[in-house]
Amino acid sequence: MDRRAFFKTAAAGGLVCLGSKTGAAVQDANTRFPEPAPLSFLEETSDLKITAIRAAKLVPKRPLPVYKPAAGSWNISRVEVASPLSIYPRFKAQRSLFFTGSLGSNTVIVETNKGITGYGYGGTGAAFVAENHLAKLLLNEDPFQVERLWDIMWRGTVYYGRKGIAVHAISAVDNAIWDIVGKALRTPVYELLGGAHRQRVPGYCTGNNIEQAVEFGFRKIKLALPYGPADGEAGLDQNEQLVERARRLLGPDGEIMIDCWMALTELYAEQLAARLKPYQVYWMEECLMPDDYVGMGRLNAQVNSTRMATGEHEYTRYGFELLARHKAADIWQPDMNWCGGLTELRWIDALARASNTPVIPHGGWRGGAAHFVFSNENTPLCEMFLPWPGGPAEVYERFEEENGVTRGPEGIYMQPPNRPGFGFEVKSV
């Protein structure tokens, strides 16, 4: 049995039975989608009403020390990383050459008539749509009706949205509403989702500061692929050298993942997978552009030496249904702050369970997603990102504290805070 088949079998063994949803008059009765487990609080009518939704810049209540990263450290905005624009020399050197400037805040505050406030993280441009449109849709609504409110936002933006900024905004508002519900019930969000079924979740570290990650205690590392098809055979050589270095530092029992960030062709991905077969790569991520479902399906069928993962730039259950239809990936990676928020993430996960597909959210340690990771038996790992090397001890101590870091046979483990809501310790400035 190859690695992919084993992983799917193991994941299937950990699935839980799905219940039927009650108390939410939102989806069509004859929906084709598997339903997530019921939420007990949907049966309740609270005395809360949404009074405002506004853009906010959220910062830690306890600011971290500012420092300059250590010389020679890897930084995703300053070094070459393969991307969809790597084929154009003008943009090839670094992602910062084509990343957006400021499109406003990605975060929102949702206020209620009882003084309970929710903080929500979304994606690029989220707050503009949230403040200028979604507020109009949700004023005076009961925040406990999370499914109904999600459906109102989805239907209200579908004529200009469906993906991108509009769904980034829905994500931010939806997440803030979950924060309100947890605070109102004085319980962490993971308890609203059914509680913790384990004490901690293994984490993997994304980034090419391999030495730092290994020294910190990580046994699972995801590397950002530096070179793509435009770099030819020499680029393949250098990509292999990076993976070889990671394998040498991790030893034979560590896990290596590769983030290809939509930069490859089918042929190049097959060549890369063949080159990396001796290093037992755990998965290759986002090899192709996210709308190339047919190509991803072909690639997934062709490559058997590793798993295929994708979904970071996919939106809502409808996008993931296409991944399922084309058998495009072995692992789904929705981002809770981009894909439609926690409400929609639950629907995506229900669909994934129906096809025995693990869900490992992109950015799993940030923006409240750790609560989903912690409560969900279909999520075996949590993505994490260490602060840059070279900082004072307080920076890394705070990282451990805020992410509930412990250590064990799989390296680093995490767990979310047990404070009400998402447990954010932030303020608006």
KOLTIVEX-873025 format. One record per residue (C-alpha): residue number from 0; x, y, z. Coordinates in steps of 0.2 Angstrom, whole numbers, plus 2048, in hexadecimal, padded with zeros to 3 digits. Example, Ala and Ser with C-alpha at 12.3 -4.5 7.8 and 13.67 -1.06 7.14 Angstrom:
BEGIN
<pt nr="0" u="83E" v="7EA" w="827"/>
<pt nr="1" u="844" v="7FB" w="824"/>
This chain:
BEGIN
<pt nr="0" u="800" v="800" w="800"/>
<pt nr="1" u="807" v="811" w="7FB"/>
<pt nr="2" u="808" v="820" w="807"/>
<pt nr="3" u="7F9" v="828" w="800"/>
<pt nr="4" u="7EE" v="819" w="801"/>
<pt nr="5" u="7F4" v="816" w="813"/>
<pt nr="6" u="7F0" v="828" w="818"/>
<pt nr="7" u="7DE" v="827" w="811"/>
<pt nr="8" u="7DB" v="817" w="81A"/>
<pt nr="9" u="7E1" v="81E" w="82A"/>
<pt nr="10" u="7D7" v="82E" w="828"/>
<pt nr="11" u="7C7" v="824" w="824"/>
<pt nr="12" u="7C9" v="81B" w="835"/>
<pt nr="13" u="7C8" v="82B" w="83F"/>
<pt nr="14" u="7B8" v="832" w="837"/>
<pt nr="15" u="7A9" v="835" w="842"/>
<pt nr="16" u="797" v="833" w="83C"/>
<pt nr="17" u="78E" v="842" w="836"/>
<pt nr="18" u="77E" v="848" w="83E"/>
<pt nr="19" u="771" v="852" w="836"/>
<pt nr="20" u="770" v="865" w="838"/>
<pt nr="21" u="761" v="86C" w="842"/>
<pt nr="22" u="75C" v="87E" w="846"/>
<pt nr="23" u="762" v="886" w="837"/>
<pt nr="24" u="757" v="88B" w="829"/>
<pt nr="25" u="764" v="88E" w="81C"/>
<pt nr="26" u="769" v="880" w="810"/>
<pt nr="27" u="75D" v="879" w="803"/>
<pt nr="28" u="754" v="869" w="80A"/>
<pt nr="29" u="75B" v="85F" w="7FC"/>
<pt nr="30" u="76D" v="865" w="7FD"/>
<pt nr="31" u="779" v="859" w="7F5"/>
<pt nr="32" u="787" v="85D" w="802"/>
<pt nr="33" u="78A" v="852" w="812"/>
<pt nr="34" u="785" v="85C" w="821"/>
<pt nr="35" u="790" v="860" w="830"/>
<pt nr="36" u="78C" v="85A" w="841"/>
<pt nr="37" u="77E" v="864" w="84A"/>
<pt nr="38" u="782" v="873" w="855"/>
<pt nr="39" u="779" v="873" w="865"/>
<pt nr="40" u="778" v="886" w="866"/>
<pt nr="41" u="76F" v="888" w="856"/>
<pt nr="42" u="75F" v="882" w="860"/>
<pt nr="43" u="761" v="891" w="86B"/>
<pt nr="44" u="75B" v="8A3" w="868"/>
<pt nr="45" u="766" v="8AF" w="871"/>
<pt nr="46" u="762" v="8C1" w="876"/>
<pt nr="47" u="771" v="8C7" w="86C"/>
<pt nr="48" u="76F" v="8D2" w="85D"/>
<pt nr="49" u="77D" v="8D8" w="851"/>
<pt nr="50" u="77F" v="8EA" w="852"/>
<pt nr="51" u="78E" v="8EE" w="848"/>
<pt nr="52" u="79B" v="8E6" w="83C"/>
<pt nr="53" u="7AB" v="8F1" w="83A"/>
<pt nr="54" u="7BC" v="8F0" w="833"/>
<pt nr="55" u="7CA" v="8EE" w="840"/>
<pt nr="56" u="7DC" v="8EC" w="842"/>
<pt nr="57" u="7DF" v="8DF" w="84F"/>
<pt nr="58" u="7F0" v="8DF" w="859"/>
<pt nr="59" u="7F5" v="8D4" w="868"/>
<pt nr="60" u="7F1" v="8DC" w="879"/>
<pt nr="61" u="803" v="8D7" w="87D"/>
<pt nr="62" u="80E" v="8DD" w="86F"/>
<pt nr="63" u="81D" v="8D2" w="86A"/>
<pt nr="64" u="82E" v="8D9" w="869"/>
<pt nr="65" u="833" v="8E0" w="858"/>
<pt nr="66" u="843" v="8D9" w="851"/>
<pt nr="67" u="84D" v="8D6" w="841"/>
<pt nr="68" u="84D" v="8C4" w="83B"/>
<pt nr="69" u="85E" v="8BC" w="83C"/>
<pt nr="70" u="869" v="8BE" w="82D"/>
<pt nr="71" u="867" v="8B0" w="821"/>
<pt nr="72" u="856" v="8AB" w="827"/>
<pt nr="73" u="849" v="8A6" w="81A"/>
<pt nr="74" u="83B" v="8B3" w="818"/>
<pt nr="75" u="82D" v="8AF" w="80C"/>
<pt nr="76" u="82B" v="8C2" w="806"/>
<pt nr="77" u="83E" v="8C4" w="803"/>
<pt nr="78" u="844" v="8B4" w="7FB"/>
<pt nr="79" u="83F" v="8AB" w="7EB"/>
<pt nr="80" u="830" v="89F" w="7ED"/>
<pt nr="81" u="828" v="897" w="7DE"/>
<pt nr="82" u="817" v="89F" w="7DA"/>
<pt nr="83" u="80B" v="8A1" w="7CB"/>
<pt nr="84" u="815" v="8B0" w="7C5"/>
<pt nr="85" u="826" v="8A8" w="7C6"/>
<pt nr="86" u="825" v="8A6" w="7B3"/>
<pt nr="87" u="827" v="8B9" w="7B1"/>
<pt nr="88" u="838" v="8BF" w="7B5"/>
<pt nr="89" u="831" v="8D0" w="7BC"/>
<pt nr="90" u="828" v="8C7" w="7CA"/>
<pt nr="91" u="833" v="8B8" w="7CD"/>
<pt nr="92" u="83F" v="8BE" w="7DA"/>
<pt nr="93" u="833" v="8BF" w="7E9"/>
<pt nr="94" u="820" v="8BF" w="7EC"/>
<pt nr="95" u="820" v="8D0" w="7F3"/>
<pt nr="96" u="822" v="8D7" w="7E1"/>
<pt nr="97" u="810" v="8D2" w="7DD"/>
<pt nr="98" u="807" v="8D1" w="7EE"/>
<pt nr="99" u="7FA" v="8DD" w="7F0"/>
<pt nr="100" u="7FC" v="8EE" w="7F9"/>
<pt nr="101" u="7F0" v="8F2" w="807"/>
<pt nr="102" u="7DE" v="8ED" w="803"/>
<pt nr="103" u="7D9" v="8F2" w="815"/>
<pt nr="104" u="7D7" v="8E7" w="824"/>
<pt nr="105" u="7D5" v="8D5" w="823"/>
<pt nr="106" u="7CC" v="8D5" w="835"/>
<pt nr="107" u="7BB" v="8DA" w="83B"/>
<pt nr="108" u="7B2" v="8DD" w="84B"/>
<pt nr="109" u="7A0" v="8D8" w="84D"/>
<pt nr="110" u="797" v="8E1" w="85C"/>
<pt nr="111" u="787" v="8DC" w="865"/>
<pt nr="112" u="77A" v="8E5" w="86F"/>
<pt nr="113" u="780" v="8DC" w="87F"/>
<pt nr="114" u="792" v="8E2" w="87D"/>
<pt nr="115" u="799" v="8D1" w="878"/>
<pt nr="116" u="7A5" v="8D4" w="869"/>
<pt nr="117" u="7AC" v="8C8" w="85D"/>
<pt nr="118" u="7BD" v="8C9" w="854"/>
<pt nr="119" u="7BE" v="8C1" w="842"/>
<pt nr="120" u="7CC" v="8BE" w="837"/>
<pt nr="121" u="7CA" v="8BD" w="824"/>
<pt nr="122" u="7D4" v="8BE" w="814"/>
<pt nr="123" u="7DA" v="8CC" w="809"/>
<pt nr="124" u="7CE" v="8DB" w="808"/>
<pt nr="125" u="7C2" v="8D3" w="814"/>
<pt nr="126" u="7BD" v="8E2" w="81F"/>
<pt nr="127" u="7B8" v="8ED" w="811"/>
<pt nr="128" u="7AA" v="8E1" w="80B"/>
<pt nr="129" u="7A5" v="8DD" w="81D"/>
<pt nr="130" u="7A3" v="8EF" w="822"/>
<pt nr="131" u="79B" v="8F5" w="812"/>
<pt nr="132" u="790" v="8E7" w="80E"/>
<pt nr="133" u="78F" v="8D9" w="81A"/>
<pt nr="134" u="78A" v="8E5" w="829"/>
<pt nr="135" u="77B" v="8EA" w="81F"/>
<pt nr="136" u="776" v="8D7" w="81E"/>
<pt nr="137" u="778" v="8D2" w="830"/>
<pt nr="138" u="773" v="8E1" w="83B"/>
<pt nr="139" u="767" v="8DC" w="848"/>
<pt nr="140" u="769" v="8C9" w="845"/>
<pt nr="141" u="76C" v="8BC" w="853"/>
<pt nr="142" u="77E" v="8B7" w="852"/>
<pt nr="143" u="77A" v="8A5" w="858"/>
<pt nr="144" u="772" v="8A1" w="847"/>
<pt nr="145" u="783" v="89F" w="83F"/>
<pt nr="146" u="77D" v="894" w="831"/>
<pt nr="147" u="76F" v="8A0" w="82C"/>
<pt nr="148" u="77A" v="8AF" w="82D"/>
<pt nr="149" u="787" v="8A6" w="822"/>
<pt nr="150" u="77A" v="8A3" w="815"/>
<pt nr="151" u="774" v="8B5" w="815"/>
<pt nr="152" u="786" v="8BB" w="812"/>
<pt nr="153" u="789" v="8AE" w="804"/>
<pt nr="154" u="779" v="8B1" w="7FB"/>
<pt nr="155" u="77B" v="8C4" w="7FD"/>
<pt nr="156" u="78C" v="8C5" w="7F5"/>
<pt nr="157" u="78A" v="8B7" w="7E8"/>
<pt nr="158" u="787" v="8C4" w="7DA"/>
<pt nr="159" u="799" v="8CB" w="7DC"/>
<pt nr="160" u="7A1" v="8BE" w="7E7"/>
<pt nr="161" u="7A2" v="8AB" w="7E8"/>
<pt nr="162" u="7B5" v="8AB" w="7EB"/>
<pt nr="163" u="7C2" v="8B7" w="7EF"/>
<pt nr="164" u="7BF" v="8C7" w="7F9"/>
<pt nr="165" u="7AD" v="8C5" w="7FC"/>
<pt nr="166" u="7B0" v="8B4" w="804"/>
<pt nr="167" u="7BE" v="8BB" w="80E"/>
<pt nr="168" u="7B2" v="8C7" w="815"/>
<pt nr="169" u="7A5" v="8B9" w="819"/>
<pt nr="170" u="7B3" v="8B0" w="822"/>
<pt nr="171" u="7B8" v="8BE" w="82D"/>
<pt nr="172" u="7A6" v="8C2" w="832"/>
<pt nr="173" u="7A1" v="8B0" w="834"/>
<pt nr="174" u="7B1" v="8AD" w="83F"/>
<pt nr="175" u="7AD" v="8BC" w="84A"/>
<pt nr="176" u="79B" v="8B6" w="84C"/>
<pt nr="177" u="7A2" v="8A5" w="853"/>
<pt nr="178" u="7AD" v="8AF" w="85F"/>
<pt nr="179" u="79D" v="8B8" w="865"/>
<pt nr="180" u="794" v="8A7" w="868"/>
<pt nr="181" u="7A2" v="8A0" w="872"/>
<pt nr="182" u="7A4" v="8AF" w="87C"/>
<pt nr="183" u="791" v="8B0" w="87F"/>
<pt nr="184" u="791" v="89D" w="885"/>
<pt nr="185" u="7A2" v="8A0" w="88E"/>
<pt nr="186" u="7AA" v="891" w="885"/>
<pt nr="187" u="7B8" v="88F" w="879"/>
<pt nr="188" u="7B3" v="88D" w="867"/>
<pt nr="189" u="7BA" v="87B" w="866"/>
<pt nr="190" u="7AC" v="876" w="873"/>
<pt nr="191" u="79F" v="87D" w="868"/>
<pt nr="192" u="7A6" v="872" w="85A"/>
<pt nr="193" u="7A4" v="862" w="865"/>
<pt nr="194" u="7B2" v="864" w="871"/>
<pt nr="195" u="7C4" v="85D" w="871"/>
<pt nr="196" u="7C6" v="84B" w="86C"/>
<pt nr="197" u="7D9" v="84C" w="86F"/>
<pt nr="198" u="7E4" v="855" w="87B"/>
<pt nr="199" u="7F0" v="85D" w="86D"/>
<pt nr="200" u="7F3" v="85D" w="85A"/>
<pt nr="201" u="803" v="85A" w="852"/>
<pt nr="202" u="80A" v="869" w="849"/>
<pt nr="203" u="814" v="86C" w="83A"/>
<pt nr="204" u="81F" v="87B" w="836"/>
<pt nr="205" u="81E" v="884" w="825"/>
<pt nr="206" u="82D" v="88E" w="81F"/>
<pt nr="207" u="83F" v="88B" w="81A"/>
<pt nr="208" u="848" v="88F" w="82A"/>
<pt nr="209" u="84A" v="87C" w="82C"/>
<pt nr="210" u="858" v="87D" w="839"/>
<pt nr="211" u="84D" v="889" w="844"/>
<pt nr="212" u="83E" v="87D" w="843"/>
<pt nr="213" u="848" v="86E" w="847"/>
<pt nr="214" u="850" v="876" w="856"/>
<pt nr="215" u="83F" v="87C" w="85C"/>
<pt nr="216" u="839" v="86A" w="85C"/>
<pt nr="217" u="82F" v="868" w="84C"/>
<pt nr="218" u="830" v="857" w="844"/>
<pt nr="219" u="825" v="85C" w="835"/>
<pt nr="220" u="82A" v="86A" w="829"/>
<pt nr="221" u="821" v="871" w="81A"/>
<pt nr="222" u="82E" v="879" w="80E"/>
<pt nr="223" u="82A" v="887" w="802"/>
<pt nr="224" u="82F" v="882" w="7F0"/>
<pt nr="225" u="83C" v="88E" w="7EA"/>
<pt nr="226" u="83D" v="88A" w="7D8"/>
<pt nr="227" u="830" v="886" w="7CA"/>
<pt nr="228" u="82F" v="881" w="7B8"/>
<pt nr="229" u="837" v="891" w="7B2"/>
<pt nr="230" u="847" v="88B" w="7BB"/>
<pt nr="231" u="849" v="87B" w="7B1"/>
<pt nr="232" u="854" v="86D" w="7B6"/>
<pt nr="233" u="85F" v="878" w="7C1"/>
<pt nr="234" u="850" v="87D" w="7CB"/>
<pt nr="235" u="84B" v="86B" w="7CE"/>
<pt nr="236" u="85C" v="868" w="7D4"/>
<pt nr="237" u="85B" v="876" w="7E1"/>
<pt nr="238" u="84A" v="871" w="7E6"/>
<pt nr="239" u="850" v="85F" w="7EA"/>
<pt nr="240" u="85F" v="866" w="7F3"/>
<pt nr="241" u="853" v="86F" w="7FF"/>
<pt nr="242" u="849" v="860" w="802"/>
<pt nr="243" u="859" v="855" w="805"/>
<pt nr="244" u="85F" v="862" w="812"/>
<pt nr="245" u="84E" v="861" w="81B"/>
<pt nr="246" u="84F" v="84E" w="81B"/>
<pt nr="247" u="860" v="84E" w="822"/>
<pt nr="248" u="85C" v="85A" w="830"/>
<pt nr="249" u="84B" v="851" w="834"/>
<pt nr="250" u="852" v="840" w="833"/>
<pt nr="251" u="849" v="831" w="82B"/>
<pt nr="252" u="839" v="832" w="836"/>
<pt nr="253" u="835" v="845" w="834"/>
<pt nr="254" u="828" v="84A" w="827"/>
<pt nr="255" u="82B" v="856" w="819"/>
<pt nr="256" u="81E" v="85F" w="80F"/>
<pt nr="257" u="820" v="86A" w="7FF"/>
<pt nr="258" u="816" v="87A" w="7FC"/>
<pt nr="259" u="816" v="87D" w="7E9"/>
<pt nr="260" u="80A" v="88C" w="7EB"/>
<pt nr="261" u="801" v="88A" w="7DA"/>
<pt nr="262" u="812" v="88C" w="7D0"/>
<pt nr="263" u="814" v="87C" w="7C7"/>
<pt nr="264" u="80E" v="873" w="7B7"/>
<pt nr="265" u="808" v="861" w="7B7"/>
<pt nr="266" u="818" v="85B" w="7AF"/>
<pt nr="267" u="823" v="865" w="7BB"/>
<pt nr="268" u="819" v="85E" w="7CA"/>
<pt nr="269" u="81C" v="84C" w="7C4"/>
<pt nr="270" u="82E" v="84F" w="7C1"/>
<pt nr="271" u="830" v="857" w="7D2"/>
<pt nr="272" u="827" v="849" w="7DB"/>
<pt nr="273" u="832" v="83C" w="7D2"/>
<pt nr="274" u="841" v="846" w="7D8"/>
<pt nr="275" u="83B" v="846" w="7EA"/>
<pt nr="276" u="835" v="834" w="7EB"/>
<pt nr="277" u="845" v="82F" w="7F5"/>
<pt nr="278" u="842" v="83C" w="802"/>
<pt nr="279" u="830" v="835" w="806"/>
<pt nr="280" u="827" v="846" w="805"/>
<pt nr="281" u="817" v="846" w="80F"/>
<pt nr="282" u="80D" v="851" w="803"/>
<pt nr="283" u="80F" v="85D" w="7F4"/>
<pt nr="284" u="804" v="86C" w="7F6"/>
<pt nr="285" u="7FB" v="877" w="7E9"/>
<pt nr="286" u="805" v="871" w="7DB"/>
<pt nr="287" u="7F9" v="879" w="7CE"/>
<pt nr="288" u="7EE" v="888" w="7CD"/>
<pt nr="289" u="7DF" v="886" w="7D8"/>
<pt nr="290" u="7D2" v="886" w="7C9"/>
<pt nr="291" u="7DB" v="878" w="7C0"/>
<pt nr="292" u="7D0" v="86A" w="7C7"/>
<pt nr="293" u="7D3" v="85F" w="7B8"/>
<pt nr="294" u="7E5" v="861" w="7B9"/>
<pt nr="295" u="7E6" v="85E" w="7CB"/>
<pt nr="296" u="7DC" v="84E" w="7C9"/>
<pt nr="297" u="7E8" v="848" w="7BC"/>
<pt nr="298" u="7F7" v="84C" w="7C6"/>
<pt nr="299" u="7F0" v="843" w="7D6"/>
<pt nr="300" u="7EC" v="834" w="7CC"/>
<pt nr="301" u="7FE" v="834" w="7C4"/>
<pt nr="302" u="809" v="837" w="7D4"/>
<pt nr="303" u="809" v="829" w="7E1"/>
<pt nr="304" u="819" v="82D" w="7EA"/>
<pt nr="305" u="811" v="83A" w="7F5"/>
<pt nr="306" u="800" v="842" w="7F8"/>
<pt nr="307" u="7F8" v="851" w="7F0"/>
<pt nr="308" u="7F1" v="85F" w="7FA"/>
<pt nr="309" u="7E8" v="86F" w="7F6"/>
<pt nr="310" u="7DA" v="87A" w="7FB"/>
<pt nr="311" u="7E3" v="88A" w="802"/>
<pt nr="312" u="7DC" v="894" w="7F4"/>
<pt nr="313" u="7CB" v="88B" w="7F2"/>
<pt nr="314" u="7BB" v="892" w="7F8"/>
<pt nr="315" u="7AB" v="88B" w="800"/>
<pt nr="316" u="7A4" v="879" w="7FF"/>
<pt nr="317" u="7A1" v="87C" w="7EC"/>
<pt nr="318" u="7B3" v="87E" w="7E8"/>
<pt nr="319" u="7B8" v="86F" w="7F2"/>
<pt nr="320" u="7AA" v="865" w="7EA"/>
<pt nr="321" u="7B3" v="867" w="7DA"/>
<pt nr="322" u="7C3" v="861" w="7E2"/>
<pt nr="323" u="7BA" v="851" w="7E8"/>
<pt nr="324" u="7B2" v="84F" w="7D7"/>
<pt nr="325" u="7C2" v="84F" w="7CE"/>
<pt nr="326" u="7CC" v="845" w="7DB"/>
<pt nr="327" u="7D8" v="853" w="7DB"/>
<pt nr="328" u="7E0" v="851" w="7ED"/>
<pt nr="329" u="7E3" v="845" w="7FB"/>
<pt nr="330" u="7E2" v="853" w="808"/>
<pt nr="331" u="7D8" v="863" w="808"/>
<pt nr="332" u="7DF" v="873" w="80F"/>
<pt nr="333" u="7D1" v="881" w="811"/>
<pt nr="334" u="7D6" v="890" w="81A"/>
<pt nr="335" u="7C9" v="895" w="827"/>
<pt nr="336" u="7CC" v="8A7" w="825"/>
<pt nr="337" u="7CA" v="8A6" w="812"/>
<pt nr="338" u="7BE" v="898" w="80D"/>
<pt nr="339" u="7AF" v="89F" w="815"/>
<pt nr="340" u="7B2" v="89E" w="828"/>
<pt nr="341" u="7AF" v="891" w="835"/>
<pt nr="342" u="79D" v="88E" w="830"/>
<pt nr="343" u="7A2" v="88A" w="81E"/>
<pt nr="344" u="7B2" v="880" w="823"/>
<pt nr="345" u="7A6" v="874" w="82C"/>
<pt nr="346" u="79D" v="871" w="81C"/>
<pt nr="347" u="7AD" v="86E" w="813"/>
<pt nr="348" u="7B3" v="862" w="820"/>
<pt nr="349" u="7A2" v="858" w="81F"/>
<pt nr="350" u="7A5" v="856" w="80C"/>
<pt nr="351" u="7B7" v="851" w="80F"/>
<pt nr="352" u="7B2" v="843" w="81B"/>
<pt nr="353" u="7A6" v="83C" w="80E"/>
<pt nr="354" u="7B5" v="839" w="803"/>
<pt nr="355" u="7C1" v="834" w="811"/>
<pt nr="356" u="7CB" v="843" w="80E"/>
<pt nr="357" u="7D5" v="84B" w="81D"/>
<pt nr="358" u="7D3" v="85E" w="81F"/>
<pt nr="359" u="7E3" v="867" w="825"/>
<pt nr="360" u="7DF" v="879" w="825"/>
<pt nr="361" u="7EB" v="886" w="81E"/>
<pt nr="362" u="7F1" v="891" w="82C"/>
<pt nr="363" u="7EA" v="885" w="838"/>
<pt nr="364" u="7F1" v="88E" w="847"/>
<pt nr="365" u="7EB" v="8A0" w="844"/>
<pt nr="366" u="7DB" v="8AA" w="843"/>
<pt nr="367" u="7D2" v="89D" w="84E"/>
<pt nr="368" u="7D4" v="88E" w="843"/>
<pt nr="369" u="7DD" v="885" w="851"/>
<pt nr="370" u="7CC" v="882" w="859"/>
<pt nr="371" u="7C5" v="879" w="849"/>
<pt nr="372" u="7D6" v="86F" w="848"/>
<pt nr="373" u="7D5" v="86A" w="85A"/>
<pt nr="374" u="7C3" v="864" w="85A"/>
<pt nr="375" u="7C3" v="85B" w="849"/>
<pt nr="376" u="7C8" v="849" w="849"/>
<pt nr="377" u="7CA" v="84B" w="836"/>
<pt nr="378" u="7D9" v="857" w="838"/>
<pt nr="379" u="7E9" v="84D" w="83C"/>
<pt nr="380" u="7F5" v="85C" w="83C"/>
<pt nr="381" u="7F6" v="86F" w="83F"/>
<pt nr="382" u="800" v="87B" w="834"/>
<pt nr="383" u="80B" v="887" w="83E"/>
<pt nr="384" u="817" v="895" w="83A"/>
<pt nr="385" u="826" v="899" w="846"/>
<pt nr="386" u="82A" v="8AB" w="849"/>
<pt nr="387" u="83A" v="8B0" w="83F"/>
<pt nr="388" u="84B" v="8AB" w="847"/>
<pt nr="389" u="855" v="8B7" w="850"/>
<pt nr="390" u="848" v="8BE" w="85C"/>
<pt nr="391" u="849" v="8BF" w="86F"/>
<pt nr="392" u="844" v="8B0" w="879"/>
<pt nr="393" u="833" v="8B8" w="87D"/>
<pt nr="394" u="82D" v="8B7" w="86B"/>
<pt nr="395" u="82F" v="8A4" w="86B"/>
<pt nr="396" u="828" v="8A2" w="87D"/>
<pt nr="397" u="819" v="8AC" w="878"/>
<pt nr="398" u="817" v="8A1" w="868"/>
<pt nr="399" u="817" v="891" w="874"/>
<pt nr="400" u="80B" v="899" w="880"/>
<pt nr="401" u="7FE" v="89F" w="873"/>
<pt nr="402" u="7FE" v="88F" w="86A"/>
<pt nr="403" u="7FE" v="883" w="879"/>
<pt nr="404" u="80E" v="87B" w="872"/>
<pt nr="405" u="814" v="86B" w="87A"/>
<pt nr="406" u="821" v="85E" w="873"/>
<pt nr="407" u="820" v="84C" w="871"/>
<pt nr="408" u="824" v="83D" w="865"/>
<pt nr="409" u="81D" v="846" w="856"/>
<pt nr="410" u="826" v="856" w="85A"/>
<pt nr="411" u="81C" v="866" w="85D"/>
<pt nr="412" u="80A" v="865" w="863"/>
<pt nr="413" u="7FD" v="873" w="864"/>
<pt nr="414" u="7EC" v="877" w="86C"/>
<pt nr="415" u="7E1" v="886" w="86C"/>
<pt nr="416" u="7DE" v="892" w="87B"/>
<pt nr="417" u="7CF" v="88C" w="886"/>
<pt nr="418" u="7C9" v="89E" w="888"/>
<pt nr="419" u="7B7" v="8A2" w="882"/>
<pt nr="420" u="7B5" v="8A4" w="870"/>
<pt nr="421" u="7C5" v="8A3" w="866"/>
<pt nr="422" u="7CE" v="8AA" w="875"/>
<pt nr="423" u="7D7" v="8B8" w="86B"/>
<pt nr="424" u="7E1" v="8C4" w="876"/>
<pt nr="425" u="7E0" v="8D2" w="86A"/>
<pt nr="426" u="7DA" v="8E4" w="869"/>
<pt nr="427" u="7D5" v="8F0" w="85C"/>
<pt nr="428" u="7E0" v="8FF" w="857"/>
